[in-house]
Amino acid sequence: MSSEHDTPGEALRLSSTDIRILGSLIEKQATSPETYPLTLNALVIACNQKTSREPVMNLTQGQVGQSLRALEARASPAW
């Protein structure tokens, strides 16, 4: 049976945008759980935060939304 990813390593490959989104979600849940889950706008602001971020990014709502959809699709079982 062939899958979308040929090797387990391929399934774990994340872009810098994916990593920033996941890191921002984890950080915000841990540091300010009262605001979690985040809106798209709040997540964009978290991703583009200029302090404690290296590199500083300037992601748009479209980029964040597209990455979120791709991450969700990867996490969902393929029936």
C-alpha positions as CSV (number, residue, x, y, z in Angstrom):
1,M,0.0,0.0,0.0
2,S,1.5,3.4,-1.0
3,S,1.0,6.5,1.0
4,E,1.5,10.2,0.4
5,H,4.8,10.0,2.2
6,D,7.3,7.4,1.2
7,T,9.3,7.3,4.4
8,P,8.4,8.1,8.0
9,G,10.9,11.0,7.9
10,E,8.9,12.6,5.1
11,A,5.7,12.5,7.2
12,L,7.5,14.5,9.9
13,R,8.9,17.2,7.6
14,L,7.6,20.7,8.6
15,S,8.1,24.1,7.0
16,S,9.4,27.0,9.0
17,T,5.8,28.4,8.9
18,D,4.4,25.1,10.3
19,I,7.0,25.1,13.1
20,R,6.2,28.7,14.0
21,I,2.5,28.0,14.1
22,L,2.9,24.9,16.2
23,G,5.3,26.7,18.6
24,S,3.0,29.7,18.9
25,L,0.0,27.4,19.7
26,I,1.9,25.5,22.3
27,E,3.4,28.7,23.9
28,K,0.0,30.5,24.1
29,Q,-1.8,27.5,25.5
30,A,0.9,27.2,28.2
31,T,1.3,30.9,29.1
32,S,-2.3,32.2,28.6
33,P,-4.8,29.3,28.6
34,E,-7.7,31.7,29.2
35,T,-7.2,33.0,25.6
36,Y,-6.9,29.5,24.1
37,P,-8.1,28.4,21.5
38,L,-6.8,31.3,19.5
39,T,-8.6,33.0,16.7
40,L,-6.8,33.2,13.3
41,N,-6.0,36.8,14.0
42,A,-4.5,36.1,17.4
43,L,-2.4,33.2,16.0
44,V,-1.1,35.5,13.2
45,I,-0.1,38.1,15.9
46,A,1.5,35.3,18.0
47,C,3.5,34.1,15.0
48,N,4.7,37.6,14.0
49,Q,5.6,38.5,17.6
50,K,8.9,40.5,17.5
51,T,10.2,39.6,21.0
52,S,11.6,36.1,21.8
53,R,11.3,35.0,18.2
54,E,14.2,34.1,15.9
55,P,13.8,34.6,13.0
56,V,11.2,37.4,13.1
57,M,8.5,36.5,10.6
58,N,5.8,38.5,8.9
59,L,3.1,35.9,8.1
60,T,-0.3,36.9,6.6
61,Q,-3.6,35.4,7.6
62,G,-3.6,33.6,4.3
63,Q,-0.3,31.9,4.9
64,V,-1.2,30.9,8.4
65,G,-4.7,29.6,7.3
66,Q,-3.1,27.6,4.5
67,S,-0.6,26.0,6.8
68,L,-3.2,25.2,9.4
69,R,-5.3,23.4,6.8
70,A,-2.3,21.5,5.5
71,L,-1.3,20.5,9.1
72,E,-4.9,19.4,9.8
73,A,-4.9,17.3,6.7
74,R,-1.7,15.6,7.7
75,A,-3.0,14.9,11.1
76,S,-6.3,13.4,9.9
77,P,-6.4,9.7,9.0
78,A,-6.7,9.0,5.3
79,W,-9.7,6.7,5.1
